[in-house]
Amino acid sequence: MRIDERILQELADVESVDSLAYAHREGLEHQEVVGAIKGLLALTTEYIKVEQKQKSGWVLTQEGLDAIKNGSSEYNIYIKAKEGILLKELMKLPNSKHGFNKAMQLGWIRIDKKHENGPTVFQATTEEVTDVIKQGLTEISKEMEVPENITQDFKRRKLISSTVTKYYSVVKGADFKTTIEKPEADLTSDMISDGSWKSKNFKPYNFEAKGSLVVGGCLHPLLKVRAEFRRIFLDMGFSEMPTNQFVENGFWNFDALFQPQQHPARDAHDTFFISDPQLTPEKAFPSDYLERVVRVHEKGGYGSTGYNYNWKISEAQKNILRTHTTAVSARMLYKLAQEEFKPVKLFSIDRVFRNETLDATHLAEFHQIEGLIADRNLSLGHLIGILYAFFKKLGLEKLKFKPAYNPYTEPSMEIFSYHPGLKKWVEVGNSGIFRPEMLLPMGLPKDVNVIAWGLSLERPTMIKYGINNIRELIGPKVNVQMVRQNPICRLNKN
């Protein structure tokens, strides 16, 4: 039988029921009884009436519970002194000082200061000693009456603390019954068809209750930071490249960038290969441009010795998930070379794919931010100048550069910024000038240079929103509540 039904059965034979006494008698938690009473009050039928009351009492502290379990400190001192114990050893016991003083006051122990081993404590009585502290605490735990002077002493010793317990006095209501008829919450079609609704007790509708909040869509933190980067590029006069082609072939992803076919990045442990369709038809490549790319790989040209290997069309035809958005940049630069040259500033922010080992900072897919400028006679100085202008808009003004190697840029530089929070220099991107072996086969004029730089979108997003594990930013472990509640992205741009 449920607790609420048992309370009604109890109330049928008495005038009132004390929730605290009832819980104690039935061996129930008081909160269980209170929950059952509140459940009865919530029903539309007035089964019961209640009056809330309170009473003061005592509850044992952790020290009091320890005293019941292990005995009081003075009693333990008395037991230790049975065979005699050095005073200095006795004082190492828990609560020894207070216990020693109490045991001395009660005349349970004595000190032999002239003992050959030093001051030693012995029992001072042969009579049986009762641990009255443990006895009194046990009575309090059973809610028995204990003299006030004892409870005050226990309180001073922090063995007990005062408490106020709220409870209910339950009496019969106007519609008291010993059986509970739960009101119907809904009017069903069956009730209407068989007429049973006429005898049903319905729960009243609250027409003033507020409906549940309709949750609208929310922008993911990556989209907020992406929008800020996109705005910075547009403010600087850049145009966005089309990046909606996730599947690329090896030619545009690697060969057009003067990346050799035996490069480790083209292996299966770094790149995702497409099984269907597995290859791009050879006729899809511009034939004259393809010949120039093959020649510069095998024999060199444009001031380069090339890589001196047998280039294979089968490697270039392999379809893959693009490993960088620079493949899009290569297509755009080739398109630019087919027209009368005019300077351009281009950027892209989109997804790329790498066959990475997943951990707190790496995923198999992430977003790459890339910017490039194509113009005549550009130099490393122009690249450094545009990097300072770009990162200043991100609030990063302290930059330094470190020489690096990239297959398709020369010179190449890693970009570092000083992080005031971490108090150290951290890598924020990569940059360089596209090699002539990449640009001249496309048909671009010899005096045209292309400066470019790139960085990930995830790293600045994680720093901005204080996320330590990238899997909490993207993937099945993302907290939807975080997406709904994360603040607007404001970068410290000038």
PAPA-245581 format. One record per residue (C-alpha): chain; residue in one letter; residue number from 1; y, z, x. Coordinates in steps of 0.2 Angstrom, whole numbers. Example, Ala and Ser with C-alpha at 12.3 -4.5 7.8 and 13.67 -1.06 7.14 Angstrom:
// PAPA-245581
[vexba "A","A",1,[-22,39,62]]
[vexba "A","S",2,[-5,36,68]]
***
This chain:
// PAPA-245581
[vexba "A","M",1,[0,0,0]]
[vexba "A","R",2,[17,-4,6]]
[vexba "A","I",3,[29,10,11]]
[vexba "A","D",4,[42,6,-3]]
[vexba "A","E",5,[28,7,-16]]
[vexba "A","R",6,[22,23,-8]]
[vexba "A","I",7,[39,30,-9]]
[vexba "A","L",8,[40,26,-28]]
[vexba "A","Q",9,[23,34,-31]]
[vexba "A","E",10,[29,50,-22]]
[vexba "A","L",11,[45,50,-32]]
[vexba "A","A",12,[36,49,-49]]
[vexba "A","D",13,[29,67,-46]]
[vexba "A","V",14,[45,75,-38]]
[vexba "A","E",15,[63,76,-42]]
[vexba "A","S",16,[69,69,-25]]
[vexba "A","V",17,[62,62,-8]]
[vexba "A","D",18,[69,67,9]]
[vexba "A","S",19,[67,52,20]]
[vexba "A","L",20,[66,62,36]]
[vexba "A","A",21,[53,74,29]]
[vexba "A","Y",22,[43,60,21]]
[vexba "A","A",23,[42,51,38]]
[vexba "A","H",24,[37,66,47]]
[vexba "A","R",25,[23,70,34]]
[vexba "A","E",26,[16,53,33]]
[vexba "A","G",27,[17,50,52]]
[vexba "A","L",28,[29,36,50]]
[vexba "A","E",29,[44,31,60]]
[vexba "A","H",30,[60,36,51]]
[vexba "A","Q",31,[68,19,53]]
[vexba "A","E",32,[53,11,44]]
[vexba "A","V",33,[56,23,29]]
[vexba "A","V",34,[74,19,29]]
[vexba "A","G",35,[71,0,29]]
[vexba "A","A",36,[59,2,14]]
[vexba "A","I",37,[73,12,5]]
[vexba "A","K",38,[86,-1,9]]
[vexba "A","G",39,[74,-14,3]]
[vexba "A","L",40,[73,-5,-14]]
[vexba "A","L",41,[91,-4,-15]]
[vexba "A","A",42,[93,-23,-12]]
[vexba "A","L",43,[83,-27,-28]]
[vexba "A","T",44,[92,-31,-44]]
[vexba "A","T",45,[83,-18,-53]]
[vexba "A","E",46,[90,0,-51]]
[vexba "A","Y",47,[73,8,-45]]
[vexba "A","I",48,[81,22,-35]]
[vexba "A","K",49,[98,31,-31]]
[vexba "A","V",50,[101,38,-14]]
[vexba "A","E",51,[113,50,-6]]
[vexba "A","Q",52,[115,49,13]]
[vexba "A","K",53,[115,66,22]]
[vexba "A","Q",54,[115,72,40]]
[vexba "A","K",55,[108,86,50]]
[vexba "A","S",56,[111,93,67]]
[vexba "A","G",57,[96,95,79]]
[vexba "A","W",58,[90,95,97]]
[vexba "A","V",59,[82,81,107]]
[vexba "A","L",60,[74,83,124]]
[vexba "A","T",61,[81,75,139]]
[vexba "A","Q",62,[71,67,152]]
[vexba "A","E",63,[71,83,162]]
[vexba "A","G",64,[65,92,146]]
[vexba "A","L",65,[51,80,144]]
[vexba "A","D",66,[46,82,162]]
[vexba "A","A",67,[46,101,160]]
[vexba "A","I",68,[34,100,145]]
[vexba "A","K",69,[23,88,155]]
[vexba "A","N",70,[23,97,172]]
[vexba "A","G",71,[30,114,169]]
[vexba "A","S",72,[47,122,172]]
[vexba "A","S",73,[55,123,189]]
[vexba "A","E",74,[54,142,190]]
[vexba "A","Y",75,[36,142,185]]
[vexba "A","N",76,[31,128,198]]
[vexba "A","I",77,[40,139,211]]
[vexba "A","Y",78,[29,154,206]]
[vexba "A","I",79,[13,144,207]]
[vexba "A","K",80,[18,137,224]]
[vexba "A","A",81,[21,155,230]]
[vexba "A","K",82,[3,161,226]]
[vexba "A","E",83,[-4,158,243]]
[vexba "A","G",84,[14,160,252]]
[vexba "A","I",85,[25,145,256]]
[vexba "A","L",86,[39,143,269]]
[vexba "A","L",87,[56,144,261]]
[vexba "A","K",88,[61,128,270]]
[vexba "A","E",89,[46,119,263]]
[vexba "A","L",90,[49,126,246]]
[vexba "A","M",91,[67,120,245]]
[vexba "A","K",92,[60,102,247]]
[vexba "A","L",93,[53,102,230]]
[vexba "A","P",94,[62,95,214]]
[vexba "A","N",95,[75,106,206]]
[vexba "A","S",96,[69,119,219]]
[vexba "A","K",97,[86,128,221]]
[vexba "A","H",98,[88,132,202]]
[vexba "A","G",99,[70,136,200]]
[vexba "A","F",100,[70,148,215]]
[vexba "A","N",101,[85,157,208]]
[vexba "A","K",102,[77,159,191]]
[vexba "A","A",103,[61,165,198]]
[vexba "A","M",104,[70,178,209]]
[vexba "A","Q",105,[79,184,193]]
[vexba "A","L",106,[63,186,183]]
[vexba "A","G",107,[55,195,198]]
[vexba "A","W",108,[41,182,199]]
[vexba "A","I",109,[43,180,218]]
[vexba "A","R",110,[49,189,234]]
[vexba "A","I",111,[54,183,251]]
[vexba "A","D",112,[46,190,267]]
[vexba "A","K",113,[60,186,280]]
[vexba "A","K",114,[51,194,294]]
[vexba "A","H",115,[35,183,292]]
[vexba "A","E",116,[29,176,309]]
[vexba "A","N",117,[31,158,303]]
[vexba "A","G",118,[49,161,296]]
[vexba "A","P",119,[55,166,279]]
[vexba "A","T",120,[41,164,267]]
[vexba "A","V",121,[40,166,248]]
[vexba "A","F",122,[26,175,240]]
[vexba "A","Q",123,[22,180,222]]
[vexba "A","A",124,[30,197,217]]
[vexba "A","T",125,[18,201,203]]
[vexba "A","T",126,[0,201,199]]
[vexba "A","E",127,[3,200,180]]
[vexba "A","E",128,[0,184,171]]
[vexba "A","V",129,[16,174,169]]
[vexba "A","T",130,[20,163,154]]
[vexba "A","D",131,[31,148,156]]
[vexba "A","V",132,[43,152,142]]
[vexba "A","I",133,[53,137,146]]
[vexba "A","K",134,[39,125,143]]
[vexba "A","Q",135,[34,135,127]]
[vexba "A","G",136,[52,134,120]]
[vexba "A","L",137,[54,115,124]]
[vexba "A","T",138,[37,112,115]]
[vexba "A","E",139,[43,121,100]]
[vexba "A","I",140,[59,111,99]]
[vexba "A","S",141,[49,95,101]]
[vexba "A","K",142,[40,100,86]]
[vexba "A","E",143,[56,104,76]]
[vexba "A","M",144,[52,122,75]]
[vexba "A","E",145,[65,135,74]]
[vexba "A","V",146,[71,142,91]]
[vexba "A","P",147,[84,156,94]]
[vexba "A","E",148,[101,150,97]]
[vexba "A","N",149,[103,159,114]]
[vexba "A","I",150,[87,150,120]]
[vexba "A","T",151,[94,133,114]]
[vexba "A","Q",152,[111,136,122]]
[vexba "A","D",153,[102,140,139]]
[vexba "A","F",154,[92,124,138]]
[vexba "A","K",155,[108,114,134]]
[vexba "A","R",156,[116,122,149]]
[vexba "A","R",157,[101,117,160]]
[vexba "A","K",158,[102,99,152]]
[vexba "A","L",159,[84,101,146]]
[vexba "A","I",160,[90,96,128]]
[vexba "A","S",161,[105,88,120]]
[vexba "A","S",162,[112,90,103]]
[vexba "A","T",163,[109,76,90]]
[vexba "A","V",164,[115,71,73]]
[vexba "A","T",165,[101,63,62]]
[vexba "A","K",166,[106,53,46]]
[vexba "A","Y",167,[94,52,32]]
[vexba "A","Y",168,[93,49,14]]
[vexba "A","S",169,[89,59,-2]]
[vexba "A","V",170,[81,48,-14]]
[vexba "A","V",171,[80,51,-33]]
[vexba "A","K",172,[75,40,-48]]
[vexba "A","G",173,[86,26,-54]]
[vexba "A","A",174,[90,20,-72]]
[vexba "A","D",175,[76,8,-71]]
[vexba "A","F",176,[64,18,-61]]
[vexba "A","K",177,[46,11,-60]]
[vexba "A","T",178,[31,14,-49]]
[vexba "A","T",179,[28,-5,-47]]
[vexba "A","I",180,[40,-18,-39]]
[vexba "A","E",181,[44,-34,-48]]
[vexba "A","K",182,[52,-45,-36]]
[vexba "A","P",183,[66,-55,-44]]
[vexba "A","E",184,[64,-74,-43]]
[vexba "A","A",185,[76,-83,-32]]
[vexba "A","D",186,[74,-101,-39]]
[vexba "A","L",187,[72,-109,-56]]
[vexba "A","T",188,[57,-121,-54]]
[vexba "A","S",189,[52,-136,-65]]
[vexba "A","D",190,[36,-127,-69]]
[vexba "A","M",191,[45,-112,-76]]
[vexba "A","I",192,[55,-123,-87]]
[vexba "A","S",193,[40,-133,-93]]
[vexba "A","D",194,[30,-118,-98]]
[vexba "A","G",195,[44,-107,-104]]
[vexba "A","S",196,[40,-93,-92]]
[vexba "A","W",197,[58,-92,-86]]
[vexba "A","K",198,[63,-83,-102]]
[vexba "A","S",199,[53,-67,-96]]
[vexba "A","K",200,[58,-69,-78]]
[vexba "A","N",201,[70,-58,-68]]
[vexba "A","F",202,[81,-69,-58]]
[vexba "A","K",203,[91,-64,-43]]
[vexba "A","P",204,[110,-66,-46]]
[vexba "A","Y",205,[119,-80,-37]]
[vexba "A","N",206,[134,-76,-27]]
[vexba "A","F",207,[145,-91,-30]]
[vexba "A","E",208,[158,-83,-18]]
[vexba "A","A",209,[146,-83,-3]]
[vexba "A","K",210,[151,-94,11]]
[vexba "A","G",211,[139,-108,16]]
[vexba "A","S",212,[132,-110,33]]
[vexba "A","L",213,[143,-118,46]]
[vexba "A","V",214,[140,-137,48]]
[vexba "A","V",215,[138,-140,67]]
[vexba "A","G",216,[145,-156,73]]
[vexba "A","G",217,[141,-166,88]]
[vexba "A","C",218,[147,-159,105]]
[vexba "A","L",219,[151,-168,122]]
[vexba "A","H",220,[139,-164,136]]
[vexba "A","P",221,[147,-157,152]]
[vexba "A","L",222,[142,-173,161]]
[vexba "A","L",223,[152,-183,148]]
[vexba "A","K",224,[167,-172,150]]
[vexba "A","V",225,[168,-173,169]]
[vexba "A","R",226,[163,-192,168]]
[vexba "A","A",227,[178,-195,156]]
[vexba "A","E",228,[190,-186,169]]
[vexba "A","F",229,[183,-197,183]]
[vexba "A","R",230,[185,-212,173]]
[vexba "A","R",231,[203,-208,169]]
[vexba "A","I",232,[207,-205,187]]
[vexba "A","F",233,[201,-222,192]]
[vexba "A","L",234,[210,-230,177]]
[vexba "A","D",235,[226,-221,182]]
[vexba "A","M",236,[224,-228,200]]
[vexba "A","G",237,[223,-246,193]]
[vexba "A","F",238,[204,-249,194]]
[vexba "A","S",239,[194,-259,182]]
[vexba "A","E",240,[177,-253,176]]
[vexba "A","M",241,[161,-264,181]]
[vexba "A","P",242,[148,-267,168]]
[vexba "A","T",243,[133,-256,172]]
[vexba "A","N",244,[121,-257,157]]
[vexba "A","Q",245,[107,-266,167]]
[vexba "A","F",246,[96,-252,173]]
[vexba "A","V",247,[82,-263,178]]
[vexba "A","E",248,[86,-273,194]]
[vexba "A","N",249,[76,-284,206]]
[vexba "A","G",250,[74,-281,225]]
[vexba "A","F",251,[86,-295,229]]
[vexba "A","W",252,[102,-288,222]]
[vexba "A","N",253,[97,-270,225]]
[vexba "A","F",254,[92,-272,243]]
[vexba "A","D",255,[92,-290,251]]
[vexba "A","A",256,[110,-294,245]]
[vexba "A","L",257,[116,-278,253]]
[vexba "A","F",258,[108,-283,270]]
[vexba "A","Q",259,[95,-270,268]]
[vexba "A","P",260,[79,-275,277]]
[vexba "A","Q",261,[63,-277,267]]
[vexba "A","Q",262,[54,-264,279]]
[vexba "A","H",263,[67,-251,275]]
[vexba "A","P",264,[59,-234,270]]
[vexba "A","A",265,[70,-234,254]]
[vexba "A","R",266,[60,-249,247]]
[vexba "A","D",267,[44,-239,248]]
[vexba "A","A",268,[35,-233,232]]
[vexba "A","H",269,[39,-215,236]]
[vexba "A","D",270,[58,-218,235]]
[vexba "A","T",271,[59,-232,222]]
[vexba "A","F",272,[52,-234,204]]
[vexba "A","F",273,[44,-251,202]]
[vexba "A","I",274,[42,-260,185]]
[vexba "A","S",275,[24,-265,180]]
[vexba "A","D",276,[29,-277,166]]
[vexba "A","P",277,[37,-289,170]]
[vexba "A","Q",278,[33,-285,188]]
[vexba "A","L",279,[43,-300,196]]
[vexba "A","T",280,[59,-309,193]]
[vexba "A","P",281,[57,-328,193]]
[vexba "A","E",282,[63,-336,209]]
[vexba "A","K",283,[74,-348,199]]
[vexba "A","A",284,[85,-333,193]]
[vexba "A","F",285,[92,-332,211]]
[vexba "A","P",286,[107,-343,216]]
[vexba "A","S",287,[97,-355,228]]
[vexba "A","D",288,[111,-358,241]]
[vexba "A","Y",289,[116,-340,241]]
[vexba "A","L",290,[97,-335,243]]
[vexba "A","E",291,[96,-347,258]]
[vexba "A","R",292,[111,-339,267]]
[vexba "A","V",293,[104,-321,263]]
[vexba "A","V",294,[87,-326,270]]
[vexba "A","R",295,[95,-334,286]]
[vexba "A","V",296,[105,-318,290]]
[vexba "A","H",297,[90,-307,288]]
[vexba "A","E",298,[79,-317,299]]
[vexba "A","K",299,[90,-325,312]]
[vexba "A","G",300,[107,-317,310]]
[vexba "A","G",301,[124,-325,308]]
[vexba "A","Y",302,[142,-321,306]]
[vexba "A","G",303,[142,-312,323]]
[vexba "A","S",304,[126,-303,319]]
[vexba "A","T",305,[108,-305,327]]
[vexba "A","G",306,[100,-301,310]]
[vexba "A","Y",307,[83,-291,309]]
[vexba "A","N",308,[72,-304,316]]
[vexba "A","Y",309,[57,-303,304]]
[vexba "A","N",310,[49,-315,291]]
[vexba "A","W",311,[58,-312,275]]
[vexba "A","K",312,[47,-313,259]]
[vexba "A","I",313,[53,-319,242]]
[vexba "A","S",314,[39,-309,234]]
[vexba "A","E",315,[48,-293,240]]
[vexba "A","A",316,[65,-299,233]]
[vexba "A","Q",317,[57,-303,216]]
[vexba "A","K",318,[50,-286,213]]
[vexba "A","N",319,[58,-277,198]]
[vexba "A","I",320,[63,-259,200]]
[vexba "A","L",321,[74,-246,192]]
[vexba "A","R",322,[90,-248,202]]
[vexba "A","T",323,[92,-235,215]]
[vexba "A","H",324,[111,-236,216]]
[vexba "A","T",325,[125,-244,207]]
[vexba "A","T",326,[130,-254,223]]
[vexba "A","A",327,[118,-267,216]]
[vexba "A","V",328,[131,-270,202]]
[vexba "A","S",329,[145,-270,215]]
[vexba "A","A",330,[135,-284,224]]
[vexba "A","R",331,[134,-295,208]]
[vexba "A","M",332,[153,-292,205]]
[vexba "A","L",333,[158,-297,223]]
[vexba "A","Y",334,[147,-313,222]]
[vexba "A","K",335,[155,-317,206]]
[vexba "A","L",336,[172,-315,214]]
[vexba "A","A",337,[167,-326,228]]
[vexba "A","Q",338,[164,-341,216]]
[vexba "A","E",339,[182,-341,210]]
[vexba "A","E",340,[198,-342,219]]
[vexba "A","F",341,[200,-325,228]]
[vexba "A","K",342,[211,-312,221]]
[vexba "A","P",343,[212,-294,226]]
[vexba "A","V",344,[202,-282,215]]
[vexba "A","K",345,[199,-263,212]]
[vexba "A","L",346,[183,-259,204]]
[vexba "A","F",347,[173,-244,199]]
[vexba "A","S",348,[157,-238,190]]
[vexba "A","I",349,[150,-222,184]]
[vexba "A","D",350,[132,-224,178]]
[vexba "A","R",351,[114,-219,180]]
[vexba "A","V",352,[103,-223,195]]
[vexba "A","F",353,[84,-218,198]]
[vexba "A","R",354,[75,-212,213]]
[vexba "A","N",355,[57,-206,215]]
[vexba "A","E",356,[63,-189,221]]
[vexba "A","T",357,[53,-173,222]]
[vexba "A","L",358,[61,-162,208]]
[vexba "A","D",359,[69,-146,212]]
[vexba "A","A",360,[85,-136,209]]
[vexba "A","T",361,[96,-149,216]]
[vexba "A","H",362,[87,-166,214]]
[vexba "A","L",363,[81,-176,199]]
[vexba "A","A",364,[72,-193,197]]
[vexba "A","E",365,[88,-199,188]]
[vexba "A","F",366,[106,-195,191]]
[vexba "A","H",367,[123,-203,190]]
[vexba "A","Q",368,[133,-212,204]]
[vexba "A","I",369,[152,-213,205]]
[vexba "A","E",370,[157,-229,215]]
[vexba "A","G",371,[174,-236,219]]
[vexba "A","L",372,[178,-252,229]]
[vexba "A","I",373,[193,-262,234]]
[vexba "A","A",374,[192,-280,240]]
[vexba "A","D",375,[208,-287,248]]
[vexba "A","R",376,[213,-296,264]]
[vexba "A","N",377,[213,-287,281]]
[vexba "A","L",378,[208,-270,275]]
[vexba "A","S",379,[204,-257,288]]
[vexba "A","L",380,[197,-240,291]]
[vexba "A","G",381,[214,-233,289]]
[vexba "A","H",382,[216,-240,272]]
[vexba "A","L",383,[199,-233,267]]
[vexba "A","I",384,[204,-215,273]]
[vexba "A","G",385,[221,-217,264]]
[vexba "A","I",386,[213,-221,247]]
[vexba "A","L",387,[200,-207,249]]
[vexba "A","Y",388,[215,-195,252]]
[vexba "A","A",389,[223,-202,236]]
[vexba "A","F",390,[207,-201,226]]
[vexba "A","F",391,[201,-184,230]]
[vexba "A","K",392,[219,-177,229]]
[vexba "A","K",393,[218,-181,210]]
[vexba "A","L",394,[202,-170,210]]
[vexba "A","G",395,[211,-156,218]]
[vexba "A","L",396,[203,-158,235]]
[vexba "A","E",397,[216,-160,248]]
[vexba "A","K",398,[207,-154,264]]
[vexba "A","L",399,[196,-168,269]]
[vexba "A","K",400,[187,-173,285]]
[vexba "A","F",401,[176,-187,289]]
[vexba "A","K",402,[160,-188,300]]
[vexba "A","P",403,[152,-205,306]]
[vexba "A","A",404,[136,-210,297]]
[vexba "A","Y",405,[124,-225,295]]
[vexba "A","N",406,[122,-236,280]]
[vexba "A","P",407,[113,-252,281]]
[vexba "A","Y",408,[127,-262,271]]
[vexba "A","T",409,[143,-253,278]]
[vexba "A","E",410,[150,-253,295]]
[vexba "A","P",411,[159,-242,300]]
[vexba "A","S",412,[152,-228,288]]
[vexba "A","M",413,[158,-211,285]]
[vexba "A","E",414,[152,-195,276]]
[vexba "A","I",415,[166,-186,267]]
[vexba "A","F",416,[168,-167,268]]
[vexba "A","S",417,[180,-156,258]]
[vexba "A","Y",418,[184,-137,261]]
[vexba "A","H",419,[178,-126,247]]
[vexba "A","P",420,[189,-111,246]]
[vexba "A","G",421,[176,-102,236]]
[vexba "A","L",422,[162,-104,248]]
[vexba "A","K",423,[174,-104,262]]
[vexba "A","K",424,[165,-118,271]]
[vexba "A","W",425,[166,-137,272]]
[vexba "A","V",426,[154,-146,259]]
[vexba "A","E",427,[149,-164,258]]
[vexba "A","V",428,[157,-173,243]]
[vexba "A","G",429,[153,-191,246]]
[vexba "A","N",430,[149,-206,257]]
[vexba "A","S",431,[160,-221,261]]
[vexba "A","G",432,[162,-237,272]]
[vexba "A","I",433,[167,-255,274]]
[vexba "A","F",434,[155,-268,268]]
[vexba "A","R",435,[147,-277,282]]
[vexba "A","P",436,[151,-296,285]]
[vexba "A","E",437,[132,-299,284]]
[vexba "A","M",438,[134,-294,266]]
[vexba "A","L",439,[150,-302,261]]
[vexba "A","L",440,[151,-319,270]]
[vexba "A","P",441,[134,-326,263]]
[vexba "A","M",442,[142,-323,246]]
[vexba "A","G",443,[156,-335,250]]
[vexba "A","L",444,[170,-323,252]]
[vexba "A","P",445,[184,-328,264]]
[vexba "A","K",446,[182,-321,282]]
[vexba "A","D",447,[198,-311,281]]
[vexba "A","V",448,[193,-302,265]]
[vexba "A","N",449,[186,-284,268]]
[vexba "A","V",450,[179,-272,255]]
[vexba "A","I",451,[181,-254,257]]
[vexba "A","A",452,[170,-243,246]]
[vexba "A","W",453,[165,-225,243]]
[vexba "A","G",454,[153,-215,231]]
[vexba "A","L",455,[148,-198,225]]
[vexba "A","S",456,[136,-190,212]]
[vexba "A","L",457,[143,-185,195]]
[vexba "A","E",458,[131,-170,194]]
[vexba "A","R",459,[137,-160,209]]
[vexba "A","P",460,[155,-158,204]]
[vexba "A","T",461,[149,-155,186]]
[vexba "A","M",462,[138,-141,192]]
[vexba "A","I",463,[152,-133,203]]
[vexba "A","K",464,[164,-135,188]]
[vexba "A","Y",465,[153,-126,175]]
[vexba "A","G",466,[145,-114,187]]
[vexba "A","I",467,[127,-121,185]]
[vexba "A","N",468,[115,-118,200]]
[vexba "A","N",469,[100,-128,194]]
[vexba "A","I",470,[102,-146,190]]
[vexba "A","R",471,[87,-145,177]]
[vexba "A","E",472,[98,-134,167]]
[vexba "A","L",473,[111,-148,166]]
[vexba "A","I",474,[99,-162,162]]
[vexba "A","G",475,[82,-163,154]]
[vexba "A","P",476,[71,-152,142]]
[vexba "A","K",477,[77,-136,149]]
[vexba "A","V",478,[95,-139,144]]
[vexba "A","N",479,[102,-124,133]]
[vexba "A","V",480,[110,-133,118]]
[vexba "A","Q",481,[121,-118,115]]
[vexba "A","M",482,[128,-121,132]]
[vexba "A","V",483,[132,-139,127]]
[vexba "A","R",484,[141,-133,111]]
[vexba "A","Q",485,[151,-119,119]]
[vexba "A","N",486,[156,-126,137]]
[vexba "A","P",487,[175,-128,139]]
[vexba "A","I",488,[185,-143,141]]
[vexba "A","C",489,[185,-151,158]]
[vexba "A","R",490,[202,-150,167]]
[vexba "A","L",491,[202,-156,185]]
[vexba "A","N",492,[217,-150,196]]
[vexba "A","K",493,[224,-168,198]]
[vexba "A","N",494,[242,-172,202]]
***
